[in-house]
Amino acid sequence: MFIAPTEVVLATTSGDLEPARAQAKSWRSREMGIADKYLSGRALADLVEASERLDDTSFARTVMAVQAARTGHFAPIPNIDSAVEIFREFLKDQRIDGWLYVQEPDGYLHPYLVIDITMEHGDRTRGPRIKITMEADNPTVKRPA
């Protein structure tokens, strides 16, 4: 889920974003989520153009960081709202291929397959965070009984 300003989504024209635009018409919050399946290259370009027309340079930078990640250029993440999509692109890159390595108590790095990446929005008790669910098939990992 990619978080975008509702007014920017309403200003888009891409057919790929039609479902998101339809949802935005009745959306009351300033921001809304766009499902990953709608984030085609054309949709991202349309989001950049719409945000530039509305002078939302911060969101334009966020979308451009995702576009850069899709081409293999991984710059610092400009906003936590774009982190999930940038991490996903980084993990899909041929150099990583979905694996992260964790140093276990034995001192060695062990491969973990990333199963899911989600953003959990903050509330009164904590700020927003990125949750990465990983799975390992290795004897040194202590699993709950």
Secondary structure, DSSP 8 states (H G I E B T S, - for coil): -EEEEHHHHHT---GGGHHHHHHHHT--SSEEEE-GGG--HHHHHHHHHHHHHTT-HHHHHHHHHHHHHHTT-----S-HHHHHHHHHHHHHSTTTTTEEEEE-TTSSEEEEEEEEEEEE---SSS--EEEEEEE---TTS----
